[in-house]
Amino acid sequence: MENSGQSLSNHTRNHPPFHFFLLPVVFLHLVWSGIKLYRSPSFDTVEGLLLALGLVVMAVLTRVNPLKAQDRLIRLEERVRYQKVLPAALAEKASAQLTEGQIVALRFASDGELAGLVQQVLDGKLVKGGDIKKAIQQWRGDYFRV
């Protein structure tokens, strides 16, 4: 999977049932519940708005929580990869000093360019995930992202 069809420009993932159905439906329901409360304030319309807010929070959490769990797994996988691919001193520094966002961005780097990119991140030349991803020359696709 080293030379994959995935790249910086196409590595993000939209999940159509979530992004194009669930989110619009719950946000429209929230707006509609707010309009109903404004037009006719009552216990029932307040309850409807609270339920709509709860649905929005639940919808967002159904996306955010799996991504956070996956980021934890990526951190673990990448630390194991550092032990295999990087010199011991660099692997130790990387495991101790890189932020979660940096580790998640570096997962797209090929084994051959990982050491150089990790060193640039540790030296402060690359800080943000987007900058790290832009610096990657040989993209290593991640096809299992939630």
VENRALIN-V626019 format. One record per residue. SS is DSSP state (alpha for helix, beta for strand, coil for the rest). PHI is phi in whole degrees, 0 to 359 (NA if undefined). NEAR is the number of other ideal C-beta (glycine too) atoms within 8 Angstrom. Layout:
SS_PHI_NEAR, SS_PHI_NEAR
This chain:
coil_NA_6, coil_302_6, coil_263_4, coil_260_9, coil_278_5, coil_272_9, coil_210_7, alpha_303_9, alpha_285_4, alpha_229_7, coil_274_12, coil_283_4, coil_232_5, coil_262_6, coil_258_7, alpha_310_7, alpha_300_7, alpha_278_11, alpha_288_9, alpha_250_8, alpha_236_9, alpha_300_9, alpha_300_10, alpha_300_8, alpha_296_8, alpha_290_12, alpha_289_9, alpha_297_8, alpha_296_10, alpha_298_13, alpha_297_8, alpha_298_9, alpha_295_13, alpha_294_10, alpha_296_8, alpha_298_11, alpha_296_12, alpha_296_6, alpha_286_5, coil_214_6, coil_296_6, coil_199_6, alpha_301_5, alpha_295_6, alpha_286_12, alpha_295_10, alpha_299_8, alpha_298_11, alpha_293_13, alpha_298_8, alpha_296_9, alpha_297_14, alpha_298_9, alpha_299_8, alpha_293_11, alpha_297_11, alpha_299_8, alpha_297_8, alpha_298_12, alpha_294_8, alpha_294_8, alpha_292_9, alpha_264_10, alpha_289_8, alpha_297_8, alpha_297_9, alpha_294_9, alpha_295_8, alpha_297_8, alpha_293_10, alpha_298_10, alpha_296_8, alpha_294_8, alpha_298_11, alpha_303_11, alpha_296_8, alpha_301_9, alpha_290_11, alpha_295_11, alpha_295_8, alpha_298_10, alpha_302_14, alpha_296_8, alpha_275_6, alpha_257_9, coil_265_12, coil_301_6, alpha_305_6, alpha_296_6, alpha_290_13, alpha_298_12, alpha_294_8, alpha_297_9, alpha_298_14, alpha_297_9, alpha_274_6, alpha_249_6, coil_287_11, coil_279_5, alpha_302_7, alpha_298_8, alpha_292_13, alpha_297_13, alpha_297_11, alpha_290_11, alpha_291_14, coil_297_11, coil_277_12, beta_284_12, coil_292_11, alpha_302_8, alpha_293_5, alpha_256_11, alpha_300_14, alpha_301_10, alpha_296_7, alpha_291_14, alpha_300_14, alpha_297_9, alpha_297_10, alpha_294_15, alpha_296_11, coil_280_6, coil_84_6, coil_283_5, coil_236_11, coil_241_6, coil_275_7, alpha_304_9, alpha_297_7, alpha_293_9, alpha_297_15, alpha_298_11, alpha_294_7, alpha_281_9, coil_288_13, coil_266_5, coil_248_10, beta_286_11, coil_253_12, coil_295_10, coil_238_9, coil_265_7, coil_251_3, coil_295_6, coil_293_4
